[in-house]
Amino acid sequence: MHVAITVWGSRISPVFDAAQTLLVAEIRDKEIVDQRIIGFQAGIFNGLMRLLEELDVQVLICGALCEGPVRSLELQGIEVIPFMTGEVDKILELYAGGKDLTECTMPGCGRAHRRCCRGLNV
């Protein structure tokens, strides 16, 4: 499985639209077996979608992301885990190990809020 995380320095990029860097990791049997950093042009969503498809990304972990892009990514078959914050390495290890990411949720973005942001009923 390939997982992409929007990166700013060593942390998740707080705003998806401003991200210019992806960490793409391959996970097998709950282990991170490969990872690389890839740059992309911010603000060109269709280009990012093509890149994710080329990299065979199944999961995108990111910071703040609007409902429209989430739906587009999900229609492409990519699971989106938005509103995350913190150190990329920690979040990647938690995700690879199948651990709960609740502690990495942006302040004020509890589970119900994320549903609301994504246009789902609470």
N, C-alpha and C positions, 0 to 999 in steps of 0.2 A: 504494500500500500504506500502511495505517495501522499505526503501531507505538506502543504505550503503554509507558511506563516509570514504575514507582512511584518517587516523588521525596520526599526529605527534605532541604530546603535546596537545595543544588546537587548533591547526591549521590543515588545510588540508595538508597532506603529499605532498611535492612539486614534488616528483618523485614516480610514482606508483610502479615501480619495487622495491623500497626500503621500501615501506610501510609494516608494521608488525601489524597494528592495524586498525580495522574497528569500526566505530560507526554505529550501525544498529538501525534505527528509524522506528516506525510504525506511519503512518499519516492517520488520518480519518477526513474527513470534514474540511480540512485545519488546523487541530490541531495535534500536536505531542502528541500521547497518550502513547508512551512507547519508551524507548531507552536503548541500552546496548552497552558495549564495548567488542569486541571480538578480541583476538590475533590470528595471523596466521603466518605461516612461509614465509618470504619474498623470492621471486625468484621462487616459485613453483606455476606457473600460473594455472595449471590444478587443484591443490588442492584448490586454491582460487575459481575457477569456481564451483567446487563441493560444497564448503562452501556457496557460494552465492545461489546456487540452493537449498540447504538444508534449508537456511534461507528464501526462497521465496522472494528474493530481485528482485524488478522490475527496480530500478534505482540505478546506481553507479555514485557518484560524486567524482572526483579525480583531482589530479594535472596532470603533464605531462604523457602522455600515447601514445605509438606508435600505428600506424594504425592496425597492425596485431591483437594485443589483443582487440582493439576496435571492430573489425569485429567479432572475436570469441565470445565476450560478446553479441554483438547484435544478432548473430546467435542463441544464447541461450535464446534470448527474453529479454535481459536486455538493457534498455536505458542507454547510457553512456554520461555523461556530463563531458568532460575532460577539462584540462587547467584552473582549478579553483584554487584560492588562498585566504587565509584569515582565520578568526576565524570560526571554525566549527559551533558553536552555531548560529552565525549570518547567515551563509549560509543555514543552516538547516531551520531556521525560515523563511528566504526569500523564499526558495523552498516550504516549507509547505504552505505558504500563497499565493502561485502562483505568486510571485513577480519575476521581471527580475533579473537575476544573472550577468548581464553585468559588473557591478561595481566590481565583484569578479573574473574577468578574469585575468589570469596571464599577467604581462606587456609584450607588444609586441605580444600578442595573440588576436588580434582583430578578429571579426567574419570571415573575409576573410581568415586570417591566419589559423584559426582552420579548415576551410574547406580544405585548402591546405594540412595541416598536416594529414588530414584524407583521402587524396587521391581523393577528390572531386573537380570538376571544380568550379572555382570562377565565 
